[in-house]
Amino acid sequence: MPTPARVLLITLVWVAVAAGWFAITASQHPTRALALGVTITLVLAFAIAAHLNLALRARRRRLGTSRKAPWLVLIPAMLVLTGLALAIIRTLYTRAGYTPGPLAQHFAIDLFGMAVHVAAVAGIARLFQTRPAAPTPANSA
């Protein structure tokens, strides 16, 4: 179980990711409120997928299951999370009186963005992963 300090750090990193995406994409939306809603929705979906991936991989290592096993859960989860995020975004746009863009195009873009964030978090986690010390002649006897 992660410590409260670690949870706070991870949360702050995701807030920074959201702030960065908001700064980059705010001009692509009709209003700043819509930009904020879209950013929060997507970053939340990205974070859920990324942390699901970490949990699945930790479980695989712990249980020694197939390397394919996490993908059998992660890919459908990413498709569902992208669909849910897109449904929320399209609802936000419609309720604000704007017509959302093409569904298939936005689904593909958002799914790609999710895959990039999942891969980035996995790479960062691997950098910080603690590995058991290699046996040395002094401690291997």
C-alpha positions as CSV (number, residue, x, y, z in Angstrom):
1,M,0.0,0.0,0.0
2,P,1.5,3.4,-1.0
3,T,2.2,5.8,1.8
4,P,0.2,9.1,2.1
5,A,3.3,11.0,1.0
6,R,3.6,8.9,-2.2
7,V,-0.2,9.2,-2.9
8,L,0.2,13.0,-2.6
9,L,3.2,13.1,-4.9
10,I,1.5,11.0,-7.5
11,T,-1.6,13.2,-7.3
12,L,0.5,16.3,-7.7
13,V,2.2,14.8,-10.7
14,W,-1.2,14.1,-12.4
15,V,-2.3,17.7,-11.5
16,A,0.8,19.0,-13.2
17,V,0.1,16.8,-16.3
18,A,-3.5,18.2,-16.4
19,A,-2.2,21.8,-16.0
20,G,0.3,21.2,-18.9
21,W,-2.4,19.8,-21.1
22,F,-4.8,22.6,-20.3
23,A,-2.1,25.2,-21.1
24,I,-1.4,23.4,-24.4
25,T,-5.0,22.7,-25.6
26,A,-7.2,25.4,-24.1
27,S,-7.2,27.3,-27.4
28,Q,-8.5,24.3,-29.2
29,H,-11.9,24.4,-27.4
30,P,-14.7,27.0,-27.7
31,T,-14.4,28.1,-24.0
32,R,-11.9,27.7,-21.2
33,A,-14.6,25.9,-19.1
34,L,-14.9,23.2,-21.8
35,A,-11.2,23.0,-22.1
36,L,-11.0,22.4,-18.4
37,G,-13.7,19.8,-18.5
38,V,-12.1,18.0,-21.4
39,T,-8.7,18.1,-19.7
40,I,-9.9,16.8,-16.4
41,T,-11.9,14.0,-18.0
42,L,-9.0,12.8,-20.2
43,V,-6.3,13.1,-17.6
44,L,-8.5,11.2,-15.1
45,A,-9.1,8.4,-17.7
46,F,-5.3,8.4,-18.5
47,A,-4.4,8.1,-14.8
48,I,-6.8,5.3,-14.2
49,A,-5.5,3.3,-17.2
50,A,-1.9,4.0,-16.2
51,H,-2.3,2.9,-12.6
52,L,-4.4,-0.2,-13.7
53,N,-1.5,-1.2,-15.9
54,L,1.0,-0.8,-12.9
55,A,-1.3,-2.9,-10.7
56,L,-1.7,-5.6,-13.3
57,R,2.0,-5.8,-13.9
58,A,2.7,-6.0,-10.2
59,R,0.2,-8.8,-9.9
60,R,1.7,-10.6,-12.8
61,R,5.2,-10.4,-11.2
62,R,3.8,-11.6,-7.9
63,L,1.9,-14.5,-9.2
64,G,4.2,-15.4,-12.1
65,T,1.4,-15.4,-14.7
66,S,1.8,-15.0,-18.5
67,R,3.3,-11.7,-19.9
68,K,0.1,-11.5,-22.0
69,A,-2.2,-11.6,-19.0
70,P,-2.1,-7.8,-18.2
71,W,-2.9,-6.9,-21.8
72,L,-6.0,-9.1,-21.8
73,V,-7.4,-6.7,-19.1
74,L,-5.7,-3.5,-20.0
75,I,-6.7,-3.2,-23.7
76,P,-10.4,-3.6,-23.1
77,A,-10.2,-1.3,-20.0
78,M,-8.5,1.4,-22.2
79,L,-11.2,1.0,-24.8
80,V,-13.9,1.4,-22.2
81,L,-12.2,4.3,-20.4
82,T,-11.7,6.1,-23.7
83,G,-15.4,5.6,-24.6
84,L,-16.5,6.8,-21.2
85,A,-14.3,9.9,-21.4
86,L,-15.5,10.7,-24.9
87,A,-19.1,10.3,-23.9
88,I,-18.5,12.8,-21.0
89,I,-16.7,15.2,-23.3
90,R,-19.4,15.0,-26.0
91,T,-22.1,15.6,-23.3
92,L,-20.2,18.6,-22.0
93,Y,-20.0,20.1,-25.5
94,T,-23.6,19.4,-26.3
95,R,-24.9,20.9,-23.0
96,A,-22.8,24.0,-23.7
97,G,-24.5,24.4,-27.0
98,Y,-21.5,23.3,-29.2
99,T,-21.3,20.5,-31.7
100,P,-18.6,18.0,-30.9
101,G,-16.2,16.9,-33.6
102,P,-16.1,13.6,-35.4
103,L,-16.6,10.7,-33.0
104,A,-14.2,8.2,-34.6
105,Q,-11.4,10.7,-35.0
106,H,-11.7,11.9,-31.4
107,F,-11.9,8.3,-30.2
108,A,-8.6,7.4,-32.0
109,I,-6.9,10.5,-30.8
110,D,-7.9,10.0,-27.2
111,L,-7.1,6.3,-27.2
112,F,-3.6,7.1,-28.7
113,G,-3.2,9.7,-25.9
114,M,-4.1,7.1,-23.3
115,A,-1.6,4.6,-24.7
116,V,1.1,7.2,-24.6
117,H,0.4,8.1,-21.0
118,V,0.2,4.5,-20.0
119,A,3.5,3.8,-21.6
120,A,5.1,6.9,-20.1
121,V,4.0,5.9,-16.6
122,A,5.2,2.4,-17.0
123,G,8.6,3.7,-18.2
124,I,8.9,6.1,-15.3
125,A,7.8,3.3,-12.8
126,R,10.5,1.1,-14.2
127,L,13.1,3.7,-13.6
128,F,12.2,4.0,-10.0
129,Q,11.5,0.2,-9.5
130,T,13.7,-1.3,-6.7
131,R,15.6,-4.4,-7.8
132,P,17.0,-7.0,-5.5
133,A,20.7,-6.7,-5.0
134,A,22.8,-9.0,-7.1
135,P,24.6,-11.7,-5.2
136,T,28.2,-10.9,-4.4
137,P,30.9,-13.4,-3.6
138,A,30.7,-12.2,0.1
139,N,26.9,-12.8,0.5
140,S,26.4,-15.7,-1.9
141,A,28.1,-18.3,0.2
